[in-house]
């Protein structure tokens, strides 16, 4: 499913950016009987429900023409929210110093779950400071990662 999500992202990126949005990322997940395609869009000043509905219609047409996903699926378009998901190297660099939660696809140094601050990113590896202990997690071993928002 990861390969399909990447192909979809490549297909829709230009259309999303032409409309003045940033394509934060795309996820394809099997939940129940049919897959769910989640796409996160953002822009300065934030995203409204109307923006999401518009982008859903715009992207839906592209997806129907290229028919990447066999059978039926659900398309969800949303803002990334306060706990923005991280997908690409640029995301880790952009949010250097910020607190994140990360789930690895397999154990790294005895664990799959990490919570800490991004200390650096180099050669496809994110360095996380988890309560004073530094962990190096290759991006290709990250299943999911997102920012952590703390209410003061």
C-alpha positions in Angstrom: 0.0 0.0 0.0 3.0 2.3 0.6 3.9 2.1 -3.1 0.4 3.0 -4.1 0.3 6.0 -1.7 3.6 7.3 -3.2 2.3 7.0 -6.7 -0.9 8.8 -5.7 1.2 11.5 -4.0 3.2 12.0 -7.2 0.0 12.2 -9.3 -1.8 14.8 -7.1 1.1 17.0 -5.8 1.1 19.4 -8.7 -2.7 19.8 -8.8 -2.7 20.5 -5.0 0.1 23.0 -5.2 -1.5 24.7 -8.3 -4.5 25.5 -6.0 -2.2 27.2 -3.5 -2.0 24.3 -0.9 0.9 22.3 0.5 0.4 18.6 0.2 1.6 17.5 3.6 1.3 13.8 2.9 -0.8 10.9 1.8 -1.7 7.7 3.7 -3.5 4.6 2.4 -4.9 2.3 5.1 -7.0 -0.8 5.0 -9.8 -0.3 7.5 -12.6 -2.7 7.3 -13.8 -3.7 3.8 -12.4 -0.9 1.7 -9.2 1.2 1.9 -9.1 4.7 3.1 -7.0 7.3 1.3 -6.1 10.2 3.7 -4.6 13.3 2.3 -3.4 16.2 4.4 -3.3 19.7 2.9 -2.3 23.0 4.5 -1.7 26.6 3.5 -0.8 29.8 5.3 -3.7 30.8 7.5 -4.9 27.2 7.7 -7.5 25.1 5.9 -11.3 25.3 6.1 -13.9 22.6 5.7 -14.7 24.2 2.3 -11.1 23.9 1.3 -11.1 20.2 2.1 -14.3 19.6 0.2 -13.0 21.5 -2.8 -9.7 19.5 -2.8 -11.6 16.3 -2.4 -13.5 17.0 -5.5 -10.4 18.2 -7.4 -8.3 15.2 -6.4 -11.1 12.7 -6.7 -11.3 13.4 -10.5 -7.6 12.8 -10.9 -7.8 9.5 -9.0 -10.8 8.3 -11.0 -9.0 8.9 -14.3 -5.8 7.1 -13.3 -7.6 4.4 -11.2 -4.7 3.5 -8.9 -6.8 2.0 -6.2 -8.7 -1.2 -7.3 -12.3 -1.3 -6.2 -14.0 1.2 -3.9 -12.2 3.3 -1.4 -12.9 6.4 0.8 -11.1 9.6 0.2 -10.6 11.8 3.3 -9.0 15.3 2.9 -8.1 17.2 6.1 -5.8 19.7 7.6 -2.7 18.3 9.3 -3.9 19.7 12.6 -1.8 20.7 15.7 -0.2 17.2 15.8 0.9 17.4 12.2 2.0 14.0 10.7 5.6 13.9 9.5 6.2 12.2 6.1 9.4 13.4 4.5 12.9 14.4 5.3 12.0 18.0 4.9 9.4 17.7 7.7 12.0 16.5 10.2 14.3 19.3 9.2 11.5 21.9 9.3 10.5 20.9 12.9 14.0 20.5 14.3 13.9 20.9 18.1 10.2 20.0 18.2 8.7 17.2 20.2 7.4 14.2 18.3 6.0 10.7 18.7 7.3 8.1 16.3 6.4 4.4 15.7 9.0 2.3 14.0 8.0 -0.7 11.7 10.3 -2.9 13.8 12.3 -2.7 17.0 15.2 -0.3 17.0 17.5 -0.6 20.1 14.8 -2.7 21.8 11.8 -0.5 21.2 9.3 0.6 18.5 7.7 3.6 20.2 9.7 6.8 20.7 8.8 10.2 22.2 11.3 13.0 22.1 12.7 16.0 20.4 14.2 16.0 17.0 17.9 16.7 17.5 19.0 16.3 13.9 18.4 14.7 10.5 21.2 13.5 8.3 21.6 10.9 5.5 18.0 9.6 5.9 18.3 9.2 9.7 16.5 11.2 12.4 18.2 11.7 15.7 15.7 11.8 18.6 16.5 12.9 22.2 14.3 10.8 24.4 14.8 12.1 27.9 18.5 12.5 27.4 19.1 9.3 25.4 19.7 9.8 21.7 18.2 7.3 19.3 19.0 7.1 15.5 15.9 6.1 13.5 16.3 5.5 9.7 13.4 7.2 7.9 12.7 4.1 5.9 11.9 2.3 9.3 9.4 4.9 10.4 5.8 3.6 10.3 4.2 6.9 11.6 5.4 10.1 13.2 3.7 13.2 14.3 4.3 16.4 16.2 3.3 16.6 19.9 1.3 19.7 20.9 1.4 20.7 24.5 -1.3 23.0 25.9 0.1 25.5 28.3 
